[in-house]
């Protein structure tokens, strides 16, 4: 299997996955197609830009049997691009078992010449007790090992000229759900077996319950043990789920949500779903929404209404994936995810976990062409800010120089501002730092390094509770003072810095007894003579 990553941001990746029937551009939403009772015309799905679909190999096996082997799955569903097949795990989750053996299903998926195949697994689902979940994981590992042996034997026995040469991309079905140690065990097992694609199973119930935080922990656990291989997420078909899943490192996801929502008269839009009968106007300009009003769509017969609403839902999902791709290309996946998080408290709950996910730094570029945005206190945890603060901790001020900490100006870089020029002219034997609530202390000499100079910051210095909202700034200031105990430090303190110092004094008794620093108050009428008096 060939998977080429072209662009990164956070855990999100724009890449290319090579398959027998073409290249899949990722991130990719893959619509679920019913192999027998597909209601939406497959040509419509192709027309609006989907290059891959997923269908159920177990249903195809039951309904078509040998005919599917003769014709191939692409002709069965009338789709000549990339076809992924699920082996029946969903039926196991729904009905408890399927009447097919792992060996039979593996050979069937090979014979129908699918592009991406999933071995027969036994999903854990969500809410299953640990012992039963462990049993399902062990059964899945056993099934996949049997499938792996079939794959290896077929590969060995078939010649290069064979029309059935094994070019299938096989996905290891990772199970375990909220039992994270089982997720880790499952993933490591399939990695050792040589699977180059991981498929994270059993998230549907999590997403239906909007348990995005639990889903985030599961994806993070998988990415920690399998950091580079592409990941497919089963059942992710909601506009709020897609950017979160991509930001955490998922590359592909499938769902039948477009048709299931339509059957329930639910209309997808960029930030969620709503009932069709609750709409007066459509907030969309797709061909369906331009052809009908909500009232007109409701007046159609049931089948026609489901079809047209499902088409609209597909447009929304396609648009969402494209929006996420653009965010990655522009280096704004963090901003995009934050804007989504404000649309639902359960998504915000999940996003608040990002500060503990240390693997997001690796995928975030060291430098970006566009300025990043600091809009709210939580932005202090974005990888660019965290990385800059870590870099500054290694910075050593010049010896025998006094140090001035001065509020950041709106002129970037700081050394080009009038304030810096005045400070340097009046106090030549000083080392000057500016400070920013998100980035911490910024040495003036490197204030042009990304993102110190390439950011737009929302300042809220008038609030009286800001200091406690910026623990990273508190930590960076304490580290700086501790590292420079012997130096004389003058802090030009605006309202924000006053709060910070008050907070630190309250928590750690008196700073002045431990460190050699003086405070010069900064306000709208700040004059440099005050600072001059302190420095004399």
VEXDODREN-617011 format. One line per 3 residues: their letters; for each residue x, y, z of C-alpha. Coordinates in Angstrom, 2 decimals. Layout:
<pts>
a> X,Y,Z | ...
</pts>
This chain:
<pts>
xxx> 0.00,0.00,0.00 | 1.16,3.51,-0.82 | -0.01,6.42,1.33
xxx> 1.57,9.78,0.60 | 1.04,12.68,3.00 | 1.23,16.07,1.30
xxx> 0.09,18.59,3.92 | -0.34,18.53,7.71 | -2.01,20.59,10.40
xxx> -2.60,19.32,13.95 | -3.27,15.61,13.36 | -5.01,16.36,10.07
xxx> -3.39,15.21,6.83 | -4.06,15.74,3.17 | -2.81,12.64,1.45
xxx> -3.17,10.13,-1.35 | -3.99,6.46,-0.89 | -3.27,4.28,-3.91
xxx> -5.71,1.46,-4.68 | -6.36,-0.91,-7.56 | -9.13,1.30,-8.99
xxx> -7.55,4.69,-8.46 | -6.20,7.18,-5.94 | -8.23,8.24,-2.94
xxx> -7.59,11.81,-1.83 | -7.79,12.07,1.93 | -9.43,13.17,4.18
xxx> -12.30,11.35,2.49 | -15.93,10.75,3.38 | -17.04,7.42,1.90
xxx> -20.83,7.02,1.49 | -22.34,3.69,2.47 | -24.01,1.94,-0.49
xxx> -26.48,-0.90,-0.02 | -25.52,-3.68,-2.47 | -29.16,-4.64,-3.04
xxx> -31.54,-1.86,-2.00 | -29.63,1.31,-2.83 | -32.14,4.17,-2.96
xxx> -29.87,7.00,-4.17 | -28.66,6.65,-7.75 | -24.99,5.70,-7.72
xxx> -24.41,8.02,-10.69 | -25.53,10.99,-8.58 | -22.96,10.05,-5.94
xxx> -20.26,9.96,-8.60 | -21.48,13.20,-10.16 | -21.07,15.29,-7.01
xxx> -17.50,14.12,-6.56 | -17.31,11.03,-4.39 | -14.47,8.83,-5.64
xxx> -15.06,5.96,-3.22 | -17.99,4.14,-1.67 | -18.29,1.40,0.92
xxx> -20.67,-1.53,0.70 | -21.43,-4.59,2.78 | -19.63,-7.72,1.60
xxx> -21.72,-9.93,3.88 | -24.99,-8.80,2.28 | -23.44,-9.18,-1.18
xxx> -22.31,-12.71,-0.20 | -25.79,-13.66,1.01 | -27.69,-12.14,-1.91
xxx> -25.39,-12.61,-4.92 | -23.06,-15.46,-3.92 | -21.08,-16.80,-6.89
xxx> -22.54,-14.14,-9.19 | -20.62,-11.50,-7.25 | -17.41,-13.50,-7.71
xxx> -17.97,-13.68,-11.47 | -18.97,-10.07,-12.01 | -16.95,-8.38,-9.30
xxx> -18.27,-5.94,-6.72 | -17.78,-2.91,-8.98 | -20.25,-4.22,-11.55
xxx> -22.64,-5.44,-8.88 | -23.09,-1.91,-7.52 | -22.34,-0.16,-10.85
xxx> -19.40,1.87,-9.55 | -16.09,1.90,-11.42 | -14.04,3.89,-8.91
xxx> -12.81,2.79,-5.47 | -14.94,0.31,-3.54 | -14.38,-0.52,0.12
xxx> -16.14,-3.52,1.65 | -17.11,-4.11,5.26 | -17.26,-7.80,6.05
xxx> -20.35,-7.90,8.25 | -19.21,-6.46,11.56 | -22.21,-4.17,11.69
xxx> -24.53,-7.17,11.35 | -22.67,-8.81,14.23 | -23.25,-5.70,16.33
xxx> -26.95,-5.63,15.38 | -27.83,-9.35,15.47 | -25.05,-10.97,17.49
xxx> -23.65,-13.20,14.75 | -23.38,-13.82,11.01 | -23.47,-17.16,9.24
xxx> -20.07,-16.95,7.61 | -16.55,-17.86,8.72 | -13.61,-15.41,8.65
xxx> -11.86,-17.59,6.02 | -14.97,-17.60,3.78 | -15.40,-13.85,4.01
xxx> -11.71,-13.14,3.32 | -11.77,-15.33,0.21 | -15.02,-13.74,-0.92
xxx> -13.62,-10.19,-0.62 | -10.59,-11.29,-2.62 | -12.73,-12.94,-5.28
xxx> -15.06,-9.93,-5.76 | -11.93,-7.79,-6.32 | -12.66,-5.06,-3.81
xxx> -10.15,-2.22,-3.39 | -10.18,-1.82,0.39 | -11.31,-4.74,2.54
xxx> -12.09,-5.25,6.22 | -11.72,-8.74,7.75 | -14.65,-10.20,9.65
xxx> -14.57,-8.76,13.16 | -16.68,-8.81,16.30 | -17.41,-5.22,17.35
xxx> -17.36,-4.29,21.00 | -19.89,-1.49,20.67 | -20.20,1.18,23.36
xxx> -21.18,0.43,26.94 | -20.10,-3.21,26.91 | -18.55,-4.35,30.19
xxx> -14.81,-4.98,30.18 | -14.87,-8.77,30.22 | -17.28,-9.02,27.29
xxx> -15.34,-6.34,25.41 | -12.11,-8.30,26.01 | -13.76,-11.44,24.67
xxx> -14.85,-9.62,21.50 | -11.40,-8.12,20.98 | -9.75,-11.52,21.36
xxx> -12.24,-13.03,18.90 | -11.57,-10.21,16.43 | -7.80,-10.71,16.70
xxx> -8.28,-14.44,16.12 | -10.51,-13.78,13.08 | -8.06,-11.26,11.62
xxx> -5.13,-13.61,12.12 | -7.03,-16.24,10.14 | -7.71,-13.65,7.42
xxx> -4.06,-12.63,7.43 | -3.04,-16.23,6.78 | -5.48,-16.41,3.84
xxx> -4.05,-13.20,2.38 | -0.48,-14.48,2.64 | -1.34,-17.86,1.12
xxx> -3.21,-16.29,-1.79 | -0.35,-13.87,-2.42 | 2.17,-16.72,-2.46
xxx> 0.13,-19.00,-4.74 | -0.91,-16.48,-7.37 | 1.42,-15.46,-10.16
xxx> 2.09,-11.87,-11.16 | 0.07,-12.35,-14.35 | -3.03,-13.50,-12.46
xxx> -6.11,-11.33,-12.85 | -6.73,-11.98,-9.17 | -3.36,-10.72,-8.00
xxx> -3.71,-9.46,-4.41 | -3.77,-5.69,-4.69 | -6.36,-5.20,-1.96
xxx> -5.67,-2.72,0.83 | -6.60,-4.58,4.00 | -7.72,-2.66,7.08
xxx> -7.16,-3.97,10.60 | -10.50,-3.54,12.47 | -9.48,-1.98,15.80
xxx> -11.98,-2.73,18.58 | -12.19,-1.95,22.28 | -14.37,1.19,22.33
xxx> -14.03,3.07,25.65 | -11.71,0.39,27.07 | -8.55,2.13,25.90
xxx> -6.10,-0.63,26.84 | -8.09,-2.96,24.56 | -7.91,-0.41,21.74
xxx> -4.15,-0.32,22.18 | -3.90,-4.12,22.28 | -6.04,-4.50,19.19
xxx> -4.08,-1.90,17.19 | -0.68,-3.32,18.11 | -1.81,-6.81,17.11
xxx> -2.82,-5.70,13.62 | 0.30,-3.59,13.25 | 2.42,-6.66,14.00
xxx> 0.42,-8.65,11.43 | 1.43,-6.09,8.80 | -1.83,-4.23,8.20
xxx> -1.09,-0.85,6.64 | -4.53,0.68,7.26 | -6.35,0.77,10.60
xxx> -10.15,0.87,10.80 | -11.52,2.08,14.13 | -14.75,0.24,14.86
xxx> -17.80,0.69,17.08 | -18.03,4.50,17.30 | -21.61,4.82,15.98
xxx> -23.29,4.59,19.39 | -20.76,7.08,20.78 | -21.58,9.60,18.09
xxx> -25.31,9.07,18.36 | -24.97,9.93,22.06 | -22.69,12.89,21.18
xxx> -19.97,11.36,23.36 | -17.29,13.18,21.38 | -14.89,13.34,24.34
xxx> -14.81,9.55,24.66 | -14.38,9.22,20.91 | -11.44,11.65,21.07
xxx> -9.70,9.55,23.72 | -10.15,6.42,21.62 | -8.68,8.04,18.49
xxx> -5.81,9.52,20.52 | -5.01,6.10,21.99 | -4.90,4.57,18.52
xxx> -2.73,7.38,17.10 | -0.26,7.10,19.97 | 0.54,3.47,19.13
xxx> 0.07,3.73,15.33 | 1.15,7.31,14.54 | 1.80,7.21,10.80
xxx> -0.51,4.67,9.17 | -3.81,5.93,7.73 | -6.91,5.49,9.87
xxx> -10.48,4.82,8.78 | -13.25,5.75,11.23 | -16.44,3.76,10.88
xxx> -19.79,5.50,11.16 | -18.66,9.15,11.18 | -21.31,10.98,9.19
xxx> -22.05,14.17,11.12 | -20.67,17.63,10.18 | -19.51,18.18,13.77
xxx> -17.69,14.84,13.93 | -15.67,15.21,10.73 | -13.38,18.16,11.66
xxx> -12.74,16.68,15.12 | -11.90,13.26,13.69 | -9.58,14.76,11.07
xxx> -7.83,17.03,13.60 | -7.14,14.00,15.77 | -5.65,12.03,12.87
xxx> -8.40,10.13,11.02 | -7.98,10.05,7.25 | -11.15,8.29,6.06
xxx> -14.67,7.84,7.45 | -17.88,6.32,6.23 | -21.54,6.52,7.14
xxx> -25.07,5.90,5.94 | -26.13,9.01,7.87 | -27.14,10.84,4.71
xxx> -29.97,8.35,4.06 | -30.75,7.53,7.70 | -31.23,11.21,8.54
xxx> -33.38,11.61,5.43 | -35.65,8.75,6.49 | -36.16,10.60,9.77
xxx> -36.84,13.93,7.98 | -33.61,15.36,9.37 | -31.87,18.04,7.37
xxx> -28.08,18.29,7.63 | -26.38,21.67,7.79 | -22.83,22.70,8.59
xxx> -23.29,22.78,12.36 | -25.74,19.96,12.97 | -29.15,18.67,11.98
xxx> -32.68,20.02,12.20 | -36.15,18.70,11.49 | -37.36,19.44,7.98
xxx> -40.76,20.54,9.26 | -39.06,23.12,11.48 | -37.53,25.02,8.54
xxx> -39.02,28.01,6.76 | -35.96,28.71,4.61 | -33.10,26.47,3.52
xxx> -29.66,27.72,4.73 | -28.04,26.07,1.70 | -27.66,26.69,-2.04
xxx> -27.19,23.14,-3.30 | -29.25,22.04,-6.30 | -31.87,20.43,-4.03
xxx> -32.33,23.50,-1.83 | -32.52,25.70,-4.93 | -35.21,23.48,-6.41
xxx> -37.52,23.18,-3.42 | -38.74,25.16,-0.46 | -39.07,23.24,2.84
xxx> -42.82,23.17,2.37 | -42.52,21.82,-1.17 | -40.06,19.12,-0.11
xxx> -42.39,18.05,2.68 | -45.28,17.76,0.22 | -43.49,15.10,-1.88
xxx> -44.37,11.43,-1.46 | -42.26,9.68,1.16 | -39.78,7.97,-1.19
xxx> -39.19,11.09,-3.29 | -38.73,13.21,-0.17 | -36.19,10.79,1.27
xxx> -34.23,10.71,-1.98 | -34.07,14.50,-2.38 | -33.25,15.10,1.29
xxx> -30.54,12.42,1.18 | -29.00,14.13,-1.85 | -28.86,17.41,0.05
xxx> -27.27,15.64,3.02 | -24.58,14.24,0.73 | -23.83,17.76,-0.54
xxx> -23.38,18.95,3.05 | -20.98,16.12,3.91 | -18.95,16.73,0.75
xxx> -18.77,20.45,1.53 | -17.69,19.73,5.11 | -14.78,17.57,3.99
xxx> -13.70,20.23,1.48 | -13.86,22.90,4.20 | -11.63,20.79,6.44
xxx> -9.16,20.28,3.59 | -9.00,24.03,2.98 | -8.41,24.60,6.69
xxx> -5.46,22.19,6.59 | -4.00,23.85,3.50 | -4.30,27.31,5.10
xxx> -2.90,26.15,8.44 | -6.19,27.05,10.14 | -7.51,23.69,11.28
xxx> -7.32,24.84,14.92 | -9.44,27.94,14.17 | -11.90,25.89,12.13
xxx> -12.28,23.28,14.85 | -12.77,25.96,17.51 | -15.50,27.63,15.48
xxx> -17.25,24.25,15.23 | -16.79,23.56,18.95 | -18.85,26.60,19.86
xxx> -21.83,25.02,18.08 | -22.30,22.22,20.60 | -21.27,21.83,24.28
xxx> -20.39,18.15,23.83 | -17.99,19.00,21.02 | -16.42,21.75,23.12
xxx> -15.98,19.16,25.87 | -14.00,17.03,23.41 | -11.94,19.94,22.11
xxx> -10.93,20.84,25.67 | -8.97,17.57,25.73 | -6.59,18.74,23.00
xxx> -4.27,20.39,25.52 | -3.42,16.90,26.82 | -2.87,15.36,23.36
xxx> 0.88,15.76,22.84 | 0.92,14.16,19.39 | -0.71,17.17,17.68
xxx> 2.50,19.20,17.76 | 4.24,16.86,15.33 | 1.73,17.47,12.56
xxx> 1.68,21.26,12.95 | 4.09,23.17,10.72 | 6.95,25.08,12.31
xxx> 6.13,28.07,10.13 | 2.93,29.14,8.41 | 2.28,31.60,5.63
xxx> -0.65,33.23,7.43 | -0.93,34.73,10.88 | -2.59,32.54,13.49
xxx> -5.46,33.80,15.63 | -5.59,33.98,19.41 | -9.27,34.50,20.19
xxx> -9.89,32.97,23.60 | -7.85,31.70,26.58 | -7.89,28.09,25.38
xxx> -5.82,29.13,22.35 | -2.79,29.23,24.66 | -2.70,25.45,24.22
xxx> -2.52,25.39,20.44 | 0.70,23.71,19.27 | 2.28,26.86,17.83
xxx> 2.00,28.70,21.18 | 3.13,25.72,23.22 | 6.15,25.20,20.97
xxx> 7.16,28.88,21.15 | 7.00,28.95,24.95 | 9.17,25.83,25.12
xxx> 11.71,27.47,22.81 | 11.91,30.62,24.94 | 12.63,28.62,28.09
xxx> 16.03,27.84,26.50 | 16.75,31.53,25.80 | 19.44,33.06,28.04
xxx> 19.50,36.89,28.46 | 22.80,38.74,28.23 | 24.79,38.78,31.46
xxx> 25.18,42.05,33.43 | 22.19,43.49,31.57 | 19.08,44.59,33.37
xxx> 15.88,43.05,32.05 | 12.69,44.90,31.11 | 9.40,43.10,30.57
xxx> 7.07,45.32,28.54 | 3.47,44.76,27.30 | 3.30,43.57,23.70
xxx> 2.38,46.28,21.23 | 0.18,45.88,18.17 | 3.25,46.49,15.98
xxx> 5.01,43.28,14.96 | 7.82,42.45,15.32 | 8.23,44.24,18.64
xxx> 11.71,45.59,17.82 | 10.18,47.75,15.03 | 7.81,49.56,17.41
xxx> 8.29,53.10,18.75 | 8.11,51.77,22.28 | 11.05,49.45,21.71
xxx> 13.13,52.25,20.12 | 12.50,54.53,23.09 | 13.38,51.79,25.55
xxx> 16.60,50.89,23.76 | 17.70,54.50,23.38 | 17.00,55.42,27.00
xxx> 18.26,52.16,28.50 | 21.00,50.72,26.25 | 22.29,48.21,28.82
xxx> 19.03,46.34,29.09 | 17.56,43.16,27.64 | 14.00,43.88,26.54
xxx> 11.18,41.36,26.42 | 7.57,41.89,25.44 | 4.86,39.65,26.84
xxx> 1.73,38.12,25.38 | -0.88,36.13,27.36 | -0.74,33.27,24.84
xxx> 2.96,33.14,23.99 | 4.41,34.17,27.34 | 7.62,36.22,27.33
xxx> 9.04,37.20,23.95 | 12.73,38.21,23.65 | 12.83,41.25,21.35
xxx> 15.69,39.77,19.31 | 13.46,36.89,18.20 | 10.15,38.74,18.11
xxx> 10.09,38.24,14.34 | 10.07,34.43,14.64 | 6.80,32.62,13.97
xxx> 4.34,33.02,15.61 | 5.53,35.94,17.76 | 5.20,38.30,14.83
xxx> 2.61,36.35,12.84 | -0.44,36.44,15.08 | -3.56,38.45,15.70
xxx> -4.51,38.59,19.36 | -7.78,39.37,21.10 | -6.91,41.37,24.23
xxx> -9.23,41.24,27.25 | -7.11,42.96,29.85 | -10.06,44.66,31.57
xxx> -11.39,41.42,32.98 | -10.53,40.73,36.62 | -10.39,36.96,36.22
xxx> -7.91,36.71,33.37 | -4.86,35.61,35.33 | -6.37,32.28,36.38
xxx> -7.38,31.62,32.77 | -3.75,31.72,31.58 | -1.83,29.11,33.61
xxx> 0.73,28.71,30.82 | 1.69,32.40,31.20 | 1.98,32.02,34.97
xxx> 4.24,29.00,34.53 | 6.43,30.73,31.92 | 6.84,33.83,34.12
xxx> 7.78,31.80,37.21 | 10.25,29.78,35.14 | 11.81,32.98,33.78
xxx> 12.13,34.60,37.22 | 13.60,31.43,38.67 | 16.12,31.17,35.84
xxx> 17.23,34.80,36.26 | 17.32,35.21,40.06 | 20.61,37.11,39.94
xxx> 19.43,39.65,37.37 | 17.57,42.88,38.08 | 14.18,42.65,36.38
xxx> 11.79,45.55,35.84 | 8.23,44.59,34.97 | 6.18,47.24,33.21
xxx> 2.84,45.84,34.34 | -0.44,46.39,32.55 | -3.71,45.20,34.13
xxx> -3.11,41.64,32.91 | 0.40,41.44,34.40 | -0.81,42.98,37.67
xxx> -3.34,40.18,37.96 | -0.68,37.59,37.18 | 1.68,38.91,39.86
xxx> -1.15,39.17,42.39 | -2.14,35.57,41.64 | 1.43,34.30,42.01
xxx> 1.91,36.25,45.25 | -1.30,34.78,46.61 | -0.26,31.23,45.77
xxx> 3.45,31.44,46.56 | 3.55,34.05,49.35 | 5.85,36.86,48.23
xxx> 7.67,36.88,44.92 | 9.78,39.87,45.91 | 11.41,37.94,48.72
xxx> 12.59,35.32,46.23 | 13.37,37.33,43.11 | 15.04,40.62,42.31
xxx> 12.33,42.50,40.42 | 10.54,45.83,40.54 | 7.17,46.85,39.14
xxx> 6.38,49.90,37.07 | 2.67,50.38,36.42 | 1.59,50.70,32.80
xxx> -1.58,52.50,31.78 | -2.82,54.83,29.06 | -0.73,57.68,30.54
xxx> 2.45,55.65,30.90 | 5.59,57.81,30.70 | 9.11,56.48,30.39
xxx> 10.34,58.74,33.18 | 8.73,56.39,35.67 | 10.80,53.56,34.34
xxx> 13.88,55.77,34.29 | 13.47,56.54,37.98 | 13.25,52.83,38.78
xx> 16.35,52.01,36.74 | 18.52,54.68,38.34
</pts>
